[in-house]
Amino acid sequence: MSYRTTTTLAVATACALLMTAQAAQAQTKTLYIGMNGGNMERTYTQFVFPPFEKANNVKVVVVPGTSTDILAKAQAAKGKAQMHAMVLDDGIMVRAIGMGLCEKLKPSANLSAVPPIARLKDDHAVGLSMGLIGLGYSTKIFAEKGWAAPTSWSDLADPRFKGKVVVQSMPASSFGLSAFLMFNRLKGGTDKNVDPAFKAWSTSIGPNVVEYIPNSSKVVEMMQAGDAALFPYTLTQVELMKSKGMPMEFVGPKEGAVVLLTAQCVLADNPDAELAHKLVDYLISPDAQALAMENGSYNPVNPKTVLKGKAADEQARMNAILKTAATLDWDVINAERPEWNKRWNRTVER
């Protein structure tokens, strides 16, 4: 074979490979999923999405924000969804389903494995991770003060903690809302009748609160500054912060921690529904659930997930607390919440 022929073949092969690479790149699709930033975005982007991206020649991009932010974006684009899927706290997800923003999920082996508590509204959404809202506290401050660990939601009103309680604003947060509703139950109220909590808050928990904050990211900052000793928080967040050396601990109050389901759905009228359904189904597979738990402490909803070591220990603790956990009536809460928010802003965060 002549030098010219060899050179011609090499050039032709290189061109073919380049065209193939360009064609593959051109075919790579992008899926947009709305979810919390911070640890959730990091965990899923670095550890959970890559196997799906590789298997499906797709790039999954996170649109970060709180559940309220993501819902607002989805609502603004209703009828022509710009995101393909979204992850929201359970109560806000129920609202999203009621707005017609979510497609019904397709039957699958993974979906069938998920227990009914984590499947919402005739399978228009499914849990991504299972959480618990209880009480987080600074072990450093408690030790310095000689305080015993909290045991009850009523501890938020204990005079010992005056000026050392941080609560997330109820209108913006499931954490603050859960604390409010569990305190309401202690006062004889129900998820529909919250008068007892509103009447008692200003003379009980209110004087202990150093600040009402808009989201959970400020809790650790305030704890490190010595301003936050006790706060409504999740087991997941506490375990994450402990792994980073933060002196804090979680307590499931004796009246019950509150189940917090982080749920996901496929946006209705999105530009690539088939692939979006495939992504959502993958995220509840045992493999994806294990990656999320082992790398971000996101407790699985799929009971077929196999965990090892520290992740298995954390899940065992979660399962123990779940036995006495409380659930909230989101249909009632969502119907009443706009009025509660106004009342909260008028009487609590004045």
C-alpha positions, 0 to 999 in steps of 0.5 A: 500500500502506498504512502498516499493511500495510507494517508488517505485512509487515515484521513478518511478514518479520522474524518469518519470518527469526527463525524461520528463524535459530532453526530453523537454529541448532536444527539445528546439531549438535556433534561432539566430537573428542578430540585434543592441546590446545595447537598441535594444538587451536589449528590445527584449531579456527582453520584446519582445522575452519571449512570443514567446519563451514560446509559441514555446519552443525556445530560441531566441539569439541575434547576436549583431552588426551594420547593416554593421556587420550583413550583412557581417556575413550573406554574409560570410555564404551565402548558409548555413546561421548560423543566422535565421533572421536579422534586418538591416537599410532599405538601407542595407536591400535592399542590402541584398535582392539584394544579395539573402540573404533573403527569401520571407515572408509568407502571414499573417494577420500581414504582410497584416496590415503593410503599403506598405512603410514598406514592401520591395522588394515584401515582402522579408523583412518587417519593424520592427520599424519606425524611423526618422533621424533629428537633435538632440541637447544638450538643456544644451549647447544651453541654456548656449549659448543662441542659438535658437533650430535648424530648418533646415539641413542647421544649421549643417553649421551655423558658431555658431556651429563651433567645436560643430557638430558631424557627424557619418561617411557616409560609416558606418552610415545611420545617416551620410548618411541621413544628407549628402543627405539632405544637398545635396538636399539643394544645388540642388543635387539629390540622384543620383547627390551628387556633390553639397554636396561634393563640399560644405561640406568642406567649410560649414559643415566641419569646424563645425565638431569636430569629425566624429564618427563610430557609434551613441554610442559616441554621448551621451559621447561627449555631456556630455563632452560638445563637441557635441551640434548638431548632426544627430540623431533619434527621438527614440534615443533622447526619450530613452536618455531623459528617462535616464535624458539626456538634449537633444531634437529632431527636424524634420528639415523643409525640412523633417526628413528622414524616417529610417525603421529598417527592418527584414528578414528571412535568405535564407537557414537557418536551421529552416526556418519555425520557423524563419518565425514564429518569424518574423511574431510575431515581427510585431504582435500588441502585440510584437510591443506594447512591443517594443514601451513601453519598448524601444521606437521602434515605430511600423509599424503595425497600429493595435498596441494599445499604452497607456500613454507615448508610445501613446504620442511618437507615436503621435509625430512620426505620426505628423513628418512623414507627412512631412518626406523625403524618399531616393531612396535606389536602386540609393544610393546602386548602387552609395554608394561604389564610394561615400564612397571612395570619402568621405574618400578621400575628407572629412575624410582625 
